[in-house]
């Protein structure tokens, strides 16, 4: 729960500004915007995939290239 107490000669506008900043820092505004509209399950999956950290592409490409090249050479020798 976010609480804002007045500091010295702080006006209501300044308190409101501080409150808004605290809400953004906590991620409350982002969550409210996300829940405001219906999101299709496929869009949820896409968003979660984008937010996950990606594996280094260098190691993945080497493994996939070496296995595909060996399988392609073995298939060409069969012909």
DOVOMI-788206 format. One line per field, with one value per atom (N, C-alpha, C): residue number from 1; x, y, z; atom name; residue in one letter. Coordinates in steps of 0.001 Angstrom, whole numbers. Atoms other than C-alpha are relative to their C-alpha. Layout:
% residues N
pos <- (NUM/...);
u <- (X/...);
v <- (Y/...);
w <- (Z/...);
site <- (CA/...);
code <- (a/...);
This chain:
% residues 79
pos <- (1/1/1/2/2/2/3/3/3/4/4/4/5/5/5/6/6/6/7/7/7/8/8/8/9/9/9/10/10/10/11/11/11/12/12/12/13/13/13/14/14/14/15/15/15/16/16/16/17/17/17/18/18/18/19/19/19/20/20/20/21/21/21/22/22/22/23/23/23/24/24/24/25/25/25/26/26/26/27/27/27/28/28/28/29/29/29/30/30/30/31/31/31/32/32/32/33/33/33/34/34/34/35/35/35/36/36/36/37/37/37/38/38/38/39/39/39/40/40/40/41/41/41/42/42/42/43/43/43/44/44/44/45/45/45/46/46/46/47/47/47/48/48/48/49/49/49/50/50/50/51/51/51/52/52/52/53/53/53/54/54/54/55/55/55/56/56/56/57/57/57/58/58/58/59/59/59/60/60/60/61/61/61/62/62/62/63/63/63/64/64/64/65/65/65/66/66/66/67/67/67/68/68/68/69/69/69/70/70/70/71/71/71/72/72/72/73/73/73/74/74/74/75/75/75/76/76/76/77/77/77/78/78/78/79/79/79);
u <- (848/0/891/-785/1330/-623/465/1063/888/-730/2056/-366/217/2492/574/-501/2913/1348/-1322/6440/35/-159/6781/-1058/910/5245/-443/352/4304/-1481/1390/1155/-637/721/-1498/444/-459/-284/1330/-1306/3246/-146/248/1933/-563/599/-135/1067/-1090/2925/885/-808/4944/-718/802/2100/19/-15/1975/1343/-1330/5736/179/-115/5533/-812/838/2708/708/-726/4767/1185/-1155/7797/-400/501/5744/-578/576/4356/-1514/1448/795/-721/668/-110/85/-159/1269/-969/902/-774/-1448/1376/-3963/-298/202/-3528/-117/23/-2886/-1338/1245/-6057/-1226/1134/-8246/-701/568/-8774/252/-143/-9257/1201/-1160/-6099/-161/165/-6327/1131/-1035/-4442/1253/-1166/-2198/864/-760/-1205/729/-666/-422/1254/-1151/1858/1107/-1001/3608/722/-589/4145/937/-853/5524/1261/-1192/7885/975/-867/9183/700/-583/9818/1032/-967/11782/1377/-1351/15558/330/-344/16885/1338/-1263/19643/965/-967/22862/-193/279/22311/1215/-1212/25924/78/-105/25811/-1114/1127/22385/243/-169/23285/1090/-1066/26503/-525/520/24707/-981/1004/21837/642/-664/24168/775/-808/26462/-874/877/23584/-712/687/21821/963/-958/25003/360/-326/25800/-1163/1152/22262/-165/139/22304/1073/-1048/25641/-308/331/24401/-1138/1113/21240/497/-522/23257/805/-777/25471/-921/943/22385/-474/522/21356/971);
v <- (-1173/0/1232/-1218/3393/1112/-1107/6210/1206/-1249/9841/942/-962/12164/1342/-1327/15923/312/-400/17288/1526/-1443/20753/846/-909/23370/-562/643/20880/203/-207/21644/-1343/1209/19121/-511/387/19161/-731/641/18249/-1390/1318/15414/-961/824/14132/-447/322/14264/-1095/1024/12258/-1335/1209/9760/-709/569/9249/-649/564/8695/-1307/1222/6131/-1137/1013/4315/-570/473/4129/-855/753/2917/-1412/1295/80/-834/710/-846/-76/17/-143/527/-569/2039/-947/944/-515/-1167/1119/-3269/403/-485/-1181/109/-118/-431/-1375/1349/-4111/-684/647/-5209/737/-808/-2429/-590/556/-4265/-1499/1440/-7918/-299/398/-9561/-1463/1367/-12650/-876/901/-15710/-44/20/-15684/1241/-1225/-12080/-86/200/-13019/-841/875/-15808/769/-798/-13433/945/-953/-10873/-708/726/-13489/-508/442/-14837/1147/-1157/-11342/410/-444/-10685/-981/985/-13918/307/-239/-13608/-1029/878/-15065/-671/719/-17657/610/-511/-16657/-699/580/-17168/-705/602/-18100/-1498/1417/-21451/-796/704/-22362/-189/84/-21605/-1001/954/-23635/-1423/1347/-26701/-356/300/-26456/-100/56/-25791/-1292/1206/-28700/-1230/1152/-31133/-17/-45/-29937/-300/257/-30043/-1479/1418/-33578/-825/741/-34726/218/-256/-33045/-753/718/-34636/-1492/1418/-38065/-291/214/-37625/89/-112/-36576/-1239/1186/-39665/-1192/1077/-41889/-8/-109/-40631/-495);
w <- (0/0/0/153/-990/831/-842/1535/-241/190/1076/1136/-1082/4038/-430/405/3585/648/-489/3944/132/-221/5468/-676/703/3179/-1357/1262/454/-331/424/-1549/-373/388/-2512/-1363/1340/-6126/67/-145/-5051/605/-600/-2896/-1045/1045/-5812/-1005/917/-8083/593/-687/-5511/18/-31/-5213/-1357/1337/-8982/-317/227/-9129/757/-801/-6340/-625/661/-8159/-1223/1180/-11351/396/-477/-9418/421/-456/-7928/-1144/1135/-11365/51/-175/-10288/-1234/1171/-13267/-1188/1106/-15732/147/-268/-14089/-248/206/-14139/-1492/1441/-17847/-643/564/-18568/267/-387/-16746/-542/445/-18165/-1221/1222/-21473/-44/149/-22373/-891/773/-23614/-393/474/-25772/553/-519/-24469/-884/889/-27553/218/-258/-26819/1332/-1293/-23206/-179/251/-24449/-696/710/-26851/945/-941/-24109/967/-948/-21706/-686/729/-24405/-183/196/-25072/1285/-1259/-21392/548/-479/-20811/-573/526/-21129/-1079/1115/-24369/242/-83/-24560/-1010/978/-26292/-1342/1303/-30006/-591/554/-30762/256/-319/-28977/-652/610/-30342/-1498/1447/-33967/-369/295/-33850/75/-162/-32545/-1100/1014/-35005/-1382/1298/-37966/-160/107/-37188/-159/117/-36768/-1338/1288/-39912/-1135/1064/-41989/-50/-15/-40857/-528/497/-41603/-1489/1422/-45019/-781/694/-45934/-33/-19/-44888/-961/916/-46928/-1449/1354/-50016/-377/283/-49713/-290/240/-49766/-1449/1380/-53223/-946);
site <- (N/CA/C/N/CA/C/N/CA/C/N/CA/C/N/CA/C/N/CA/C/N/CA/C/N/CA/C/N/CA/C/N/CA/C/N/CA/C/N/CA/C/N/CA/C/N/CA/C/N/CA/C/N/CA/C/N/CA/C/N/CA/C/N/CA/C/N/CA/C/N/CA/C/N/CA/C/N/CA/C/N/CA/C/N/CA/C/N/CA/C/N/CA/C/N/CA/C/N/CA/C/N/CA/C/N/CA/C/N/CA/C/N/CA/C/N/CA/C/N/CA/C/N/CA/C/N/CA/C/N/CA/C/N/CA/C/N/CA/C/N/CA/C/N/CA/C/N/CA/C/N/CA/C/N/CA/C/N/CA/C/N/CA/C/N/CA/C/N/CA/C/N/CA/C/N/CA/C/N/CA/C/N/CA/C/N/CA/C/N/CA/C/N/CA/C/N/CA/C/N/CA/C/N/CA/C/N/CA/C/N/CA/C/N/CA/C/N/CA/C/N/CA/C/N/CA/C/N/CA/C/N/CA/C/N/CA/C/N/CA/C/N/CA/C/N/CA/C/N/CA/C/N/CA/C/N/CA/C/N/CA/C/N/CA/C/N/CA/C/N/CA/C/N/CA/C);
code <- (x/x/x/x/x/x/x/x/x/x/x/x/x/x/x/x/x/x/x/x/x/x/x/x/x/x/x/x/x/x/x/x/x/x/x/x/x/x/x/x/x/x/x/x/x/x/x/x/x/x/x/x/x/x/x/x/x/x/x/x/x/x/x/x/x/x/x/x/x/x/x/x/x/x/x/x/x/x/x/x/x/x/x/x/x/x/x/x/x/x/x/x/x/x/x/x/x/x/x/x/x/x/x/x/x/x/x/x/x/x/x/x/x/x/x/x/x/x/x/x/x/x/x/x/x/x/x/x/x/x/x/x/x/x/x/x/x/x/x/x/x/x/x/x/x/x/x/x/x/x/x/x/x/x/x/x/x/x/x/x/x/x/x/x/x/x/x/x/x/x/x/x/x/x/x/x/x/x/x/x/x/x/x/x/x/x/x/x/x/x/x/x/x/x/x/x/x/x/x/x/x/x/x/x/x/x/x/x/x/x/x/x/x/x/x/x/x/x/x/x/x/x/x/x/x/x/x/x/x/x/x/x/x/x/x/x/x);
